[in-house]
Amino acid sequence: MIKISRLKISNFRSFTNEENTIDDLDVLNIFAGRNNVGKTNVLRAINLFFNPKSYNPSIDRNAIKEITKGASKDPVITVDFIDDELETGKESKYQIYCNLNKEESELYKTNSKHAKLNSSSKIKKYLNAKFKCVYLSTTDQDLSSQAFSLLNDMVLQYFKKKHKKIKQTVEEFERQYDLLLGTFKEHINDIESDLDNEFELFRENHIEIKPKLVIDDQAKITEFLLKNISLKLDDDYAQIIDAKGAGVQRTSVILLTFFLLNEIFQTHNKIILLDEPEAFLYPLLTTGLKDSILELVNNENNKSQLFITTHSREFLKEVNNPIFRFYNIQQSKRKQSYQRSKNDFDIVKNSVVSKFTNEIKNQVLKNYGLLDEVDDHREIIICEGKTDKNYIEYILESKPYRPQIRYEKYKNDENDLDFNFVGSGAESVVSILVYLDKVSQVHRKIFILLDGDPAGEKAKKKINSEKSKFRNFEIEVYSIDSGKEIEDMVFDENLLVETLKKTSEDFSAKQQEFVRFLSSKHGQKNLMDLTKEFISYHSINYPEGKMKCDLSQNIDRERMNKSWLLDRLNSFFYSDEVF
């Protein structure tokens, strides 16, 4: 197989001539990012590399280069290959440059010394012989047009491959077609002269115009042969593809493309460029499509490499799956003056591609609401409830990324689980561990935070007694001081009084009385027990669950006590950082 391992894009659409290198590419590459940052342009750049005749300077040239011009204003696409087909029994690594600033005879260059690649024409021949590149866009064409132009070429080749008589008939037709074109060319001047006589009226009125016959050598015979063979989808009513909904259209085009590529181009290395394959799809169709893609790349005989842009949660939740390579694309922007520009200054926008780091992965998963849902996350904090989770998030908000946080309900779709056996609070922790152990075999670091109450102590003993069962887990259990809850650790007396004043009118009215009460009872009980005692004594209508929820949402994050937990989390999850 020949695989793209690295890509560099210069002066193409949203990519300037700055360093725009995408490293460590593999068979399944996913590009995420906000809208209009240049994700699709990565796919277009790869397509341009294999199909340079598709270059359109008016839209493909970088906007700043279009303004400033210069000698190197057109795109340069550089691709690194890992190739085990160039030389039998040997893996070769080399670069090929596609420089649109050059004439066609110098379009391609390489750093390889191999005879098969020692000229632009030979490189082009090698790429055409070894690769089939297919680009399925969501924006450049309507789906039915795209389906016709892409699939019909492959359908005809599929016919020829499967049926000898069709192959022979088509080849004979092609020979006769070429002869017919040659005959037309030989006699075209005679025909033009006859037609010219009919345009005498224009010349008499001093209008210089005459007929010109042009033969289109590029006209595809496929379009003629398949004009009366149309792709229809049969769901009791056989209808043309564009009569169906957009989701059915798109899925059909993608699946048929996969099938025909593998049937016709079995020996080719297939580069498949999918722009938001989830577009217009029902969620279950997206799941099925992802499974089809995984099946494709898991079969080495298919020799397929995919590049996909997506906003889909279905794809993004695979961030820890080693089969996938994830990249994030952002857009940088700055003002700059150019001598050749008529403007005082121009806005320079540049797409920047970054491989997923822990920090980028964390941010992307948060943006899509997936951080605490993906089932193969490697770093996890398990706590007793939602309020605990709120405090942990505040404590870690200065960190470049945070672990996944789980508690009680540990699956997004509650209908799929019987929560009667899961329990709540500390009782849920072991159930979560069992679930994580069964749902994925990835190695995990798991930090468990428990209250210092009897339920927490009981859970700690059970976890420690069963640690050995979880061979893929590195577990640290931390129990808060005996008799204390998380609120006792994050609040001091002053902060608790101020926060309760904000969350409860009754506490606001009894603020001074509450202060005196805490002072008189100082050291006798923990803060939460004293607060609950005060509420009970004064018959304040403030249920414990609501009070804890309000406290966790209204605490002053700058003043809350953090070091008691942050130090432990730093040691367990962030030991490589310099503090």
C-alpha positions in Angstrom: 0.0 0.0 0.0 1.0 3.6 -0.6 0.0 5.9 2.2 0.1 9.7 2.6 2.0 10.3 5.9 2.4 14.1 5.8 0.8 17.0 4.0 1.9 20.6 3.6 -0.4 23.3 2.0 0.8 26.7 0.8 -1.1 29.6 -0.8 -4.3 27.6 -1.2 -7.6 29.1 -0.3 -7.6 29.7 3.5 -3.9 28.5 3.8 -1.2 31.1 3.4 2.5 30.4 2.7 3.2 30.0 6.4 4.0 26.6 7.9 0.9 24.5 7.4 2.0 21.0 7.9 -0.1 18.0 8.9 2.0 15.2 10.3 1.4 11.6 11.3 -1.4 10.9 8.9 -2.8 7.4 8.9 -5.6 5.4 7.2 -8.4 7.2 8.9 -8.0 11.0 9.5 -10.6 13.2 11.0 -10.6 17.0 10.9 -12.7 18.9 13.4 -13.2 22.6 14.1 -15.7 25.4 14.0 -17.5 26.5 10.8 -15.5 28.4 8.2 -12.0 27.7 9.5 -10.8 25.7 6.5 -11.6 22.0 7.2 -12.9 21.4 3.7 -9.9 23.1 2.2 -7.7 20.3 3.5 -9.7 17.9 1.4 -9.7 20.2 -1.6 -5.9 20.5 -1.4 -5.5 16.8 -1.5 -7.9 16.5 -4.4 -6.0 19.3 -6.2 -2.7 17.4 -5.7 -4.1 14.4 -7.6 -6.2 16.4 -10.0 -4.3 19.7 -10.8 -6.4 20.4 -13.9 -9.2 21.2 -11.5 -7.3 24.3 -10.4 -9.3 27.5 -10.6 -7.1 30.6 -9.7 -10.1 32.8 -9.0 -11.2 30.7 -6.0 -8.3 28.4 -5.2 -5.6 31.1 -4.8 -5.1 32.4 -1.3 -6.9 35.8 -0.9 -3.8 37.7 0.2 -1.8 36.3 -2.8 -4.6 37.3 -5.1 -4.1 40.9 -3.8 -0.3 41.0 -3.7 0.4 38.7 -6.7 4.1 38.0 -6.9 6.1 35.2 -8.4 4.8 32.5 -6.1 1.2 33.3 -5.9 -0.3 30.0 -6.8 -0.7 26.9 -4.5 2.1 24.4 -3.6 0.9 21.1 -2.2 3.6 18.8 -0.8 2.8 15.2 0.1 5.0 12.7 1.9 4.4 9.1 0.9 5.2 5.8 2.5 5.4 3.4 -0.4 5.9 -0.4 -0.5 5.1 -0.6 -4.3 7.8 1.5 -5.8 10.4 -1.1 -5.2 9.4 -4.7 -4.6 10.1 -5.9 -1.0 11.2 -2.4 0.1 9.5 0.5 1.8 10.3 3.9 0.3 9.7 7.3 1.8 9.7 10.4 -0.4 8.0 13.7 -1.1 6.2 14.9 -4.2 5.6 18.6 -4.7 2.7 19.8 -6.8 3.6 23.5 -7.7 0.8 25.3 -9.6 3.2 28.2 -10.3 5.0 26.0 -12.8 4.2 24.9 -16.3 2.7 21.5 -16.8 6.1 20.0 -17.7 7.4 21.0 -14.3 4.3 20.7 -12.3 5.5 17.8 -10.2 8.9 17.3 -8.5 10.2 14.9 -5.9 13.2 14.3 -3.7 13.2 10.6 -4.8 16.0 9.4 -7.1 14.0 6.5 -8.5 13.8 6.3 -12.3 10.0 6.0 -12.2 9.8 9.5 -10.6 12.6 11.4 -12.4 10.3 13.8 -14.3 7.0 15.6 -13.9 5.4 13.4 -16.6 6.6 10.2 -15.0 5.4 11.3 -11.5 2.0 12.1 -13.0 1.9 8.7 -14.8 2.9 7.0 -11.5 0.2 8.8 -9.5 -2.5 8.0 -12.1 -1.4 4.3 -12.2 -1.3 3.9 -8.5 -4.1 6.1 -7.1 -7.7 6.7 -7.4 -8.7 9.9 -5.6 -12.4 10.6 -4.9 -13.8 13.8 -3.4 -17.4 13.8 -2.1 -18.3 17.4 -1.1 -21.4 18.8 0.5 -21.1 22.3 -1.0 -19.5 22.4 -4.5 -22.3 20.5 -6.3 -25.8 19.3 -5.7 -25.8 15.7 -4.8 -27.5 14.3 -7.9 -25.0 16.0 -10.2 -22.2 14.7 -8.1 -23.7 11.2 -8.1 -24.0 11.2 -11.9 -20.5 12.5 -12.7 -18.8 10.2 -10.2 -20.8 7.0 -10.3 -21.5 6.8 -14.0 -17.8 6.6 -14.8 -17.4 3.7 -12.4 -20.7 2.0 -13.4 -19.5 1.8 -17.0 -16.1 0.3 -15.9 -18.0 -2.1 -13.6 -20.1 -3.2 -16.6 -16.9 -3.8 -18.6 -15.3 -5.7 -15.9 -18.2 -8.0 -15.2 -19.3 -8.8 -18.7 -16.9 -9.6 -21.5 -19.4 -8.8 -24.3 -20.1 -5.4 -22.9 -16.4 -4.7 -22.6 -15.8 -5.7 -26.3 -18.8 -3.7 -27.5 -17.8 -0.6 -25.6 -14.2 -0.8 -26.8 -15.4 -1.2 -30.4 -17.6 1.8 -30.0 -14.7 3.8 -28.6 -12.6 2.9 -31.7 -15.5 3.9 -34.1 -16.1 7.1 -32.1 -12.4 8.1 -32.5 -12.6 7.4 -36.3 -15.8 9.5 -36.5 -14.1 12.4 -34.7 -11.1 12.2 -37.1 -13.4 12.3 -40.1 -15.2 15.3 -38.7 -11.9 17.1 -38.2 -10.8 16.4 -41.8 -14.0 17.9 -43.3 -14.8 20.6 -40.8 -13.5 23.4 -42.9 -15.8 22.5 -45.8 -18.8 22.5 -43.6 -17.8 25.8 -42.0 -17.6 27.4 -45.5 -21.1 26.2 -46.4 -22.5 27.6 -43.1 -20.6 30.9 -43.6 -22.6 31.6 -46.7 -25.7 31.9 -44.6 -24.1 34.7 -42.5 -23.7 37.1 -45.4 -26.5 39.3 -43.9 -24.2 40.2 -41.0 -21.3 41.2 -43.2 -23.6 43.4 -45.4 -24.3 45.3 -42.2 -20.7 45.6 -41.2 -21.0 43.0 -38.4 -18.0 40.7 -38.4 -19.3 37.4 -37.2 -19.1 33.9 -38.7 -19.8 30.4 -37.6 -17.1 28.2 -36.1 -17.4 24.5 -35.4 -15.5 23.3 -32.4 -15.0 19.6 -31.6 -14.8 18.9 -27.9 -12.0 16.3 -27.5 -12.7 16.2 -23.8 -16.3 15.0 -24.1 -16.8 11.8 -22.2 -18.1 8.8 -24.0 -19.5 7.6 -20.7 -22.1 10.4 -20.6 -23.3 9.3 -24.1 -23.4 5.6 -23.4 -25.1 5.9 -20.0 -27.5 8.7 -21.0 -30.4 6.2 -20.9 -29.2 4.3 -17.9 -30.1 6.2 -14.7 -29.4 5.4 -11.0 -32.7 4.9 -9.2 -33.5 3.9 -5.6 -36.3 1.4 -5.1 -38.3 1.7 -1.9 -41.5 0.4 -3.6 -41.3 3.4 -5.9 -38.3 3.3 -8.2 -37.3 7.0 -8.3 -34.2 8.9 -9.5 -31.7 9.6 -6.8 -32.5 13.4 -6.5 -36.2 12.6 -5.8 -35.1 11.1 -2.4 -34.3 13.0 0.7 -30.9 14.5 1.1 -29.9 12.0 3.7 -30.7 9.0 1.5 -29.0 10.7 -1.4 -25.8 11.3 0.4 -25.6 7.9 2.1 -26.4 6.2 -1.2 -23.6 8.1 -3.0 -21.1 7.3 -0.3 -21.9 3.6 -0.1 -22.0 3.1 -3.8 -18.7 4.9 -4.1 -17.1 2.5 -1.6 -18.5 -0.5 -3.4 -17.5 0.6 -6.9 -14.0 1.7 -5.9 -13.3 -1.7 -4.4 -14.8 -3.5 -7.3 -13.0 -1.5 -10.1 -9.9 -0.2 -8.5 -8.9 -3.2 -6.4 -5.2 -2.8 -7.1 -5.2 1.0 -6.7 -4.5 2.9 -3.6 -7.8 4.7 -2.9 -7.8 8.2 -1.4 -11.4 9.0 -0.2 -12.2 12.6 0.8 -15.5 12.9 2.7 -16.8 16.3 3.6 -19.1 16.0 6.6 -20.4 12.5 5.8 -23.0 13.0 8.5 -24.7 15.9 6.7 -28.5 15.5 6.4 -28.3 12.0 8.1 -30.5 10.5 10.7 -28.3 9.6 13.7 -28.6 5.8 13.2 -27.6 6.2 9.6 -24.5 8.1 10.8 -23.7 5.2 13.1 -24.1 2.7 10.3 -22.0 4.9 7.9 -19.2 5.1 10.5 -19.3 1.3 10.9 -19.0 1.0 7.1 -15.9 3.3 7.1 -14.3 1.3 9.9 -14.9 -2.0 8.0 -13.3 -0.4 4.9 -10.1 0.7 6.7 -9.8 -2.4 8.8 -9.5 -4.5 5.6 -5.9 -4.0 4.5 -6.7 -5.5 1.1 -8.9 -2.5 0.4 -5.8 -0.2 0.3 -8.0 2.8 1.3 -7.0 6.0 3.1 -9.8 8.3 4.3 -9.8 12.0 5.1 -13.0 13.2 6.8 -14.3 16.6 8.0 -17.0 16.3 10.7 -19.1 18.0 13.4 -20.6 14.6 14.3 -20.6 13.4 17.9 -20.6 9.9 16.4 -17.1 10.4 15.0 -15.8 12.7 17.7 -16.5 10.3 20.5 -13.8 8.0 18.9 -11.0 10.4 20.0 -9.3 7.7 22.0 -9.6 5.0 19.4 -6.1 4.3 18.0 -7.5 3.6 14.5 -8.4 7.3 14.2 -6.1 10.3 13.7 -7.7 13.5 14.9 -6.8 17.1 13.9 -8.3 20.4 15.0 -8.4 23.4 12.6 -8.5 26.9 13.8 -8.2 30.3 12.0 -5.6 32.8 13.0 -6.2 36.5 12.0 -4.0 39.6 11.9 -3.6 43.0 10.2 -0.7 43.5 7.8 0.4 46.1 5.3 1.6 45.1 1.8 3.4 47.4 -0.7 1.6 45.8 -3.6 -1.8 46.2 -2.0 -4.0 49.3 -2.7 -5.3 49.0 0.9 -3.7 50.6 3.9 -3.7 47.2 5.5 -5.2 43.8 4.8 -6.7 41.2 7.1 -4.6 38.0 6.9 -6.5 34.8 7.7 -4.7 31.5 7.9 -6.0 28.0 8.7 -3.9 26.3 11.3 -4.0 22.6 11.7 -3.0 21.0 15.1 -2.9 17.3 16.0 -5.1 16.6 19.1 -3.3 17.1 22.3 -4.9 16.5 25.7 -5.8 20.2 25.8 -7.3 20.4 22.3 -9.1 17.1 22.8 -10.6 18.4 26.0 -11.8 21.6 24.4 -13.3 19.8 21.4 -15.1 17.3 23.6 -16.4 20.1 25.8 -17.7 22.0 22.8 -19.7 19.0 21.6 -20.9 18.0 25.1 -18.9 14.7 25.0 -16.2 15.2 27.6 -18.0 13.2 30.3 -19.7 10.7 28.0 -17.1 9.0 25.8 -16.6 5.4 27.1 -12.9 5.0 26.4 -11.5 8.1 28.2 -8.2 7.3 29.8 -8.3 9.7 32.8 -11.4 9.7 35.0 -12.6 11.2 38.3 -15.5 9.4 40.0 -17.4 11.4 42.6 -20.7 11.0 44.5 -22.9 13.6 42.7 -23.5 16.6 40.6 -22.5 19.1 43.3 -19.2 17.4 43.8 -18.7 17.5 40.0 -19.3 21.3 40.0 -16.6 21.9 42.7 -14.1 19.6 40.9 -14.6 21.6 37.7 -14.0 24.9 39.5 -10.9 23.5 41.2 -9.4 22.4 37.8 -10.5 25.4 35.7 -7.0 26.7 35.6 -5.6 23.5 34.1 -5.1 23.1 30.3 -7.4 20.1 30.3 -9.4 18.1 32.9 -10.2 14.4 33.2 -13.6 13.0 32.6 -15.9 13.3 35.6 -18.5 10.6 36.3 -21.1 10.1 39.0 -24.3 8.0 39.5 -25.8 8.2 36.0 -23.0 7.0 33.9 -24.7 6.5 30.5 -26.2 9.2 28.3 -29.3 7.2 27.4 -31.1 6.5 30.6 -33.7 4.3 28.9 -31.0 1.7 28.2 -30.2 1.1 31.9 -32.0 -0.2 34.9 -30.9 2.3 37.6 -32.4 0.2 40.4 -29.1 -1.6 40.8 -26.8 1.3 40.3 -27.4 3.2 43.5 -26.6 6.8 44.2 -23.8 8.7 45.9 -21.0 6.5 47.2 -23.0 3.3 46.4 -22.7 4.0 42.7 -18.9 4.0 42.5 -18.3 0.3 42.3 -21.1 0.0 39.6 -19.3 2.7 37.6 -16.0 0.8 37.9 -17.6 -2.4 36.7 -19.2 -0.6 33.7 -16.0 1.1 32.7 -14.1 -2.2 32.9 -16.6 -3.9 30.6 -17.3 -1.1 28.1 -13.6 -0.7 27.0 -10.3 -2.4 27.5 -8.2 0.8 27.5 -5.8 1.5 30.4 -7.3 4.1 32.7 -6.1 6.3 35.6 -9.1 6.7 37.9 -9.3 9.0 40.9 -12.2 8.4 43.3 -13.4 11.2 45.6 -15.6 10.1 48.6 -17.2 11.9 51.5 -15.9 11.1 55.0 -19.3 9.7 56.1 -20.1 6.1 56.8 -21.3 5.5 53.2 -18.0 6.8 51.9 -15.9 4.7 54.3 -17.9 1.6 53.3 -17.4 2.3 49.6 -13.7 2.9 50.1 -13.2 -0.5 51.8 -15.1 -2.3 49.1 -13.1 -0.6 46.3 -9.8 -1.4 48.0 -10.8 -5.0 48.5 -11.7 -5.4 44.7 -8.9 -3.3 43.1 -7.2 -6.3 41.8 -10.2 -7.2 39.6 -9.7 -4.1 37.5 -6.4 -4.9 35.9 -6.6 -2.1 33.3 -7.1 0.5 36.0 -4.7 2.6 38.1 -6.9 3.6 41.0 -6.4 6.1 43.8 -9.2 6.5 46.4 -9.3 9.7 48.4 -11.7 10.0 51.4 -12.4 13.4 52.8 -11.7 13.8 56.5 -13.9 11.7 58.8 -17.4 13.1 59.2 -16.9 15.8 56.5 -18.4 16.4 53.1 -17.0 18.3 50.1 -18.7 21.5 51.2 -16.7 21.4 54.5 -13.5 21.4 52.4 -14.3 24.2 49.8 -16.0 26.7 52.2 -14.8 28.6 55.2 -17.3 30.2 57.6 -17.3 33.6 55.9 -17.6 32.3 52.4 -20.5 30.0 53.4 -22.4 32.8 55.1 -22.0 35.1 52.1 -23.0 32.4 49.6 -26.1 31.3 51.7 -27.1 35.0 51.8 -27.2 35.0 48.0 -29.1 31.8 47.6 -31.7 32.0 50.4 -33.9 34.9 51.6 -34.4 33.3 55.0 -30.6 33.1 55.5 -30.2 36.6 54.3 -32.8 37.7 57.0 -31.0 35.7 59.7 -27.4 36.3 58.6 -26.2 37.8 61.9 -27.9 35.2 63.9 -26.3 32.5 61.7 -22.9 34.1 62.2 -23.3 34.0 66.0 -24.5 30.4 65.9 -21.5 29.3 63.9 -19.2 31.2 66.3 -20.8 29.6 69.4 -20.5 26.1 67.9 -17.1 26.5 66.4 -15.2 23.2 66.3 -18.0 21.1 67.6 -19.3 19.9 64.3 -18.4 20.4 60.6 -19.9 23.3 58.7 -22.6 21.3 56.9 -23.9 19.6 60.0 -24.1 23.0 61.8 -25.9 24.5 58.8 -28.4 21.7 58.7 -28.9 22.1 62.5 -29.6 25.8 62.1 -32.1 25.1 59.3 -33.9 22.6 61.4 -34.0 24.7 64.5 -35.5 27.7 62.6 -37.8 25.6 60.4 -36.3 27.2 57.3 -37.8 25.7 54.1 -34.5 24.8 52.4 -34.2 21.2 51.4 -30.7 19.8 51.7 -30.4 18.8 48.1 -31.5 22.2 46.8 -29.2 24.0 49.3 -26.1 22.0 48.2 -27.0 22.5 44.5 -27.3 26.3 45.1 -24.1 26.5 47.0 -22.2 24.7 44.2 -23.5 27.0 41.6 -23.0 30.3 43.5 -19.7 29.9 45.3 -17.0 32.5 44.7 -14.5 30.4 42.6 -11.6 32.8 43.4 -12.1 32.4 47.2 -13.0 28.7 47.5 -10.5 26.4 49.0 -8.8 24.3 46.3 -5.4 23.2 47.4 -6.7 20.2 49.5 -7.8 18.4 46.3 -5.7 20.2 43.6 -2.4 19.0 45.0 -3.6 15.4 44.9 -5.0 15.7 41.3 -1.8 17.4 40.2 0.2 14.4 41.5 -2.1 11.8 40.0 -2.9 13.3 36.6 -0.5 16.2 35.9 2.8 14.9 37.2 4.6 15.8 33.9 3.7 19.5 34.3 6.0 22.0 35.9 4.3 23.8 38.8 
